[in-house]
Amino acid sequence: MITQSFSYAFEIQNAYTAVLHHKQYFALLVTSTDLVTLRQKYDLAEQPTFKDHLIRLHITIGVM
């Protein structure tokens, strides 16, 4: 069995909530050159999209 471990550095900018499509999202906005580099490696845009909304790099911590 082959096991790989990855770690990526990020800096938390702030916490926020957003309502999108009748759901409330709780997240931490982050900056991370590691994550941007990873997204570029797989030909992804620097900023992700969610349900056609451009969003900043974040870590979702909850949805209601």
RODO-2510 file (C-alpha; in nm, 4 decimals, decimal comma):
residues 64
     n   res          X          Y          Z
     1     m     0,0000     0,0000     0,0000
     2     i     0,1328     0,3430    -0,0994
     3     t     0,0436     0,6361     0,1220
     4     q     0,1052     0,9966     0,0236
     5     s     0,0821     1,2938     0,2519
     6     f     0,0393     1,6534     0,1378
     7     s     0,0387     1,9792     0,3266
     8     y    -0,0269     2,3303     0,2017
     9     a     0,0466     2,6553     0,3812
    10     f    -0,2230     2,9225     0,4023
    11     e    -0,2917     3,2397     0,5961
    12     i    -0,6374     3,3163     0,7324
    13     q    -0,7567     3,6642     0,6307
    14     n    -1,0944     3,6684     0,8066
    15     a    -1,4113     3,4716     0,8816
    16     y    -1,7361     3,5384     0,7011
    17     t    -2,0854     3,4144     0,6239
    18     a    -2,2596     3,4261     0,2885
    19     v    -2,6078     3,3336     0,1715
    20     l    -2,6215     3,1629    -0,1664
    21     h    -2,9110     2,9685    -0,3149
    22     h    -3,1087     2,9642     0,0133
    23     k    -2,8155     2,8263     0,2164
    24     q    -2,5906     3,0070     0,4625
    25     y    -2,2193     2,9289     0,4337
    26     f    -1,9614     2,9869     0,7071
    27     a    -1,6046     3,0110     0,5837
    28     l    -1,2529     3,1384     0,6407
    29     l    -1,1025     3,3508     0,3646
    30     v    -0,7419     3,2467     0,3058
    31     t    -0,4414     3,3400     0,0961
    32     s    -0,2061     3,0682    -0,0164
    33     t     0,0593     3,0626    -0,2845
    34     d     0,0700     2,6830    -0,2367
    35     l    -0,2974     2,6474    -0,3289
    36     v    -0,2683     2,8853    -0,6250
    37     t     0,0292     2,6833    -0,7523
    38     l    -0,1672     2,3601    -0,7102
    39     r    -0,4634     2,5048    -0,9028
    40     q    -0,2285     2,6195    -1,1826
    41     k    -0,0739     2,2708    -1,1997
    42     y    -0,4169     2,1322    -1,2914
    43     d    -0,5012     2,4226    -1,5288
    44     l    -0,7622     2,5673    -1,2926
    45     a    -0,8330     2,9377    -1,2505
    46     e    -0,6651     3,1089    -0,9544
    47     q    -1,0094     3,1891    -0,8136
    48     p    -1,2640     2,9082    -0,7984
    49     t    -1,6294     2,9418    -0,8956
    50     f    -1,9314     2,7949    -0,7198
    51     k    -2,2676     2,7758    -0,8961
    52     d    -2,1452     3,0415    -1,1436
    53     h    -2,0238     3,2760    -0,8672
    54     l    -1,6571     3,3764    -0,8556
    55     i    -1,5255     3,3205    -0,5026
    56     r    -1,1985     3,3808    -0,3235
    57     l    -0,9868     3,1023    -0,1787
    58     h    -1,1553     2,9841     0,1392
    59     i    -1,2130     2,6962     0,3754
    60     t    -1,5804     2,6181     0,4303
    61     i    -1,6467     2,5365     0,7948
    62     g    -2,0243     2,4956     0,7869
    63     v    -2,3456     2,5151     0,5861
    64     m    -2,7004     2,5719     0,7173
***
